[in-house]
Amino acid sequence: MSSVRVGQDQFELIDEGRGDPVVLLHGFPASRLLWQRVVPGLSERFRVLAPDLLGYGKSSGGGPVDLASQADALLRLFDALDLPRVALVAHDVGTAAAQILAVRAPERLRALVLMDGVHGREWAMAAVESIRTWDPAKAASLAKVLARTMRVKDPALREIVASYEGEEGGRRLIRAAQAFDPSQTESIGEELRKLSMPRLVVWGDQDQYLSLREIGEPLAKTLGARLVVLPGGHFLPLDAPGPLTATLLSFLTEAR
């Protein structure tokens, strides 16, 4: 794990391998650890960087943590790491930051992969409403309640959610959920249609939070992208690391 300071922000990130850079973005309520089963295979051919988004994991979170602000912060991180162009792979609401970054600075992306993510106003807000309205005075109990609600069984996902235990971690989850703003991607459809870098959409066939039919298929159509459906639930990097890594390696190698 590496630490990179960018102005007032401190990013914690995985940085492994050599070659063309591939940046992996997690969503909610995750961290860079979402990619722990994918990084080894990808890093055999690429330099793989998986940061904790600001306000998540072990990155700092004193500034804004909405997804448009995350996109701007990521561009600053790319500059600090001297990464003029990257392949960007994003999951869940991390795809909102990726989409915003792509339309604001398309010249910085060599390729774009969106996975089990958001589209337009479809952010599955109902799934996080209880967190957005959680009493901050009871923040210390949030992570454990969330793990029970999500019926977390995978030890890696359990580790990720457990990293938000305690008052500080609970407050991070509340603040991140309260920063969700679907209007940030609601009106960028026409700009997404104009993107020219290689694009791919990947979805789990059993995603229980973000619907393949209602979100994945329309997103792929908007992007003019190929849609790959893999066996697994919402957290594909943990559910199907082998098939996902193979899919990413094939696409990213071709894009290169």
N, C-alpha and C positions, 0 to 999 in steps of 0.2 A: 504494500500500500504506500502511496505517495501523498504528500501534502503540497499544495500549490497556493500561494497567496496571490490574489489578483485585486489590487486596490485594498478595499476594506474587507473583501471576501476571502474566506479560506476554504478551498476545495480539498476534500479527501477523495482519492481515486485509486483504482487499480490501473496499473500501467505495465503491460507485459508484451513481450514479443518485439519484432522488428519488421520494418517494411511500411507499406502504405497504411496510414492511420485509420482505424475504425473506432468510432465513439459509440458506446452503448448507454442509452438513457433509460433509467427505471421509471416507474410510476408510483402510485399510492396504494398501500402504505409500505412501500418497499425502500430499497437502498441499492447501492452498487452490488451488494451480495446476491441480488436477484440473478446475476450473470455468472455466478461462481462455477456452474457446470458447463458453461458455453465458452468461457475465456480460454481454457487450455487448448481446445481444438482450433479456435480462431487464431490464437497467438502463434501457432505453428507457421502461419503464412503472413500474418499482418501484425502491426503494432496495435494492440487493443487497449483502449482507455475507457474505463467505466467510472464516471464520477458520481459521488453523492450530489444530487441537486441541492441547491441552497435551502437550508431549513430542514433537510432530510439527513438521515444517517449521522455522520460525524462532520459534515460540512457546516460552516457558520450559517446563521439564519437571522441576523440582526436587521437586514434590509428586507425589501419586498420579496415574497416567495410565490407570487402568481406566475402563471406559465409564460406570459409575455415577457416578464422581467427575467425569468429563467433563460429564455432565448437570448436576450441581450447579454446576460452574464456568461452564457456558454461561448458567445462570440469573443468576449474578453478573455475567457480561458483559452480558446484556440490561439489567440494572439500571444498570450503569455507563454504558451507551449510551442510557439512558432509552427503552427499547423495551418498553412494557407488553404488547404482543401482536405476534407475528410469524407469518409462514408459514414452516414449517421443512421443508427439503428435505434428505434425507440419503442417503448412499451407503455400501455395504459395511458395516463394523462401526460406521460413524457412525450407522447406523440403530438400533444398540443404544442409544446415547446418546439418540437422538431418541425411541425408544419409552419409555425410562425417564423422560425429561423429560416426555413427554406424560401419563403416568399420575401423575406426582408433581405436576405443575402444569398441568393441561389448560387452565386459564383464560389461560395465557400464549400459547396457540397459536391462530392464526386458521385455519390449515390445516396438514395434515401429508402429506408425500410421502416414501415409502420406496422406495429404488431398489437393486436387486441387493444385498439386504442379508441380515440374519439373522432367525431366528424360533425362539423357544423355545430348545432346546439346539443347534439347527443353526447352527453358526458356521464350518463348514468348517475345523475345527481341524487336520485332517491337512495342509492346505495350508501351515500356518505352523509345524508341529512342528519342522522343521529349523532355523527361526529361533529358536524358543523354546529350543532346546538348543545353539545356536551357542556356540562357545568365545569368551568375551569378549576373550580375548587375541588373537583373530584378527578382531576387529570391523572393522578397517580394510578387509578384503577383502569384507565381506558384501554391500554394495550392488552391486558388480560381478558377484559370483556370482548375486545375485538377478536382475539384469537379464538375464543369460544364461539362467537357469532359466525366467524368464517369457517368454523369447524376445521381448523388447521391441523393436519396430520403429518405433512411432509416436514421432516426435521429442519431442513434448510429454511423453509418459510416460517416455521416456528421460531427459528433463530432471528430471522429478520424482524418479525413482529415484536419479539422479546427485546430487541434493541431499543424499542420505544417505551419500555417499562419505566415507571417512576414518574414523578411530577413533571420534570423537564421534558421527557420523551412524550408524555401525554399532551403537554401544551404544544409541542411541535406538531403532533398529528392534528390537533384542533386548528392551529393556525394555518397549516397547509390546506386542510379541507375548506376552511373559510375563505381561502384565496382562490378557490375554483371559480372561474368566470367563463361560462360557455360563449359569451358574446365575443371573446377574444378569437374564436375560430369560426364564428357564425357567418361572417361576411367575406371570408378569404377563398371561397370556392373557385371563383373565376381565376384568381391568381394561382391556385393549385393546378388548375387545368393547363396553365401556361408553362409549368415547370418542364425542363428538358432533360435533366439528369436522369439516369436509370432509376426506376421506381419499382418497389415491390411491397405488397401488402400480405401479411401472414396472420392467420387466425387459428385459434384452437376450436375444434369442432364441438367442444363441450363448454365453451365459455359461458359461465352463468351470470356474468355481470354486463358484458358488452356484446350485444347480439351480432352474430355473423350476418344474418339476413338484413337486420335493420341498420347496422353501422358498417360492418366489414365490406359487404358487397357495394353499398353506395360509395364508400370511401375509395375503393379500388376503381370504380367507374369514374369518379371525379378526377382521380389522378391519372387515369388512363394506364393503370398499372396491372400487372399480372397478380392474381390472387392465389395464394397457396394455403390450403387448409390442412392442418396437421392434427393428429389425434392427441387430445389433451384439453385441459381446462383453460382458465384465464391466464394462469402463470406458466405459459409455455416454456420459458427458459429453464424452469424447474421440472415441469411435467414431461417434456420431450426434448431433452438437451441434445440427444444424438441426431434425430431427424432435423431439428432446428439448426444445429451447427452445420449439417450437410447442406441444407437449403441455403444458408447464409454464405457458406464457402463457395458454392456453385455460382450464386448470384454476384457476389462481390468480386470473384475472380473474373467473371465475364465482364463486369463493369470496369474492372481495371484495364 
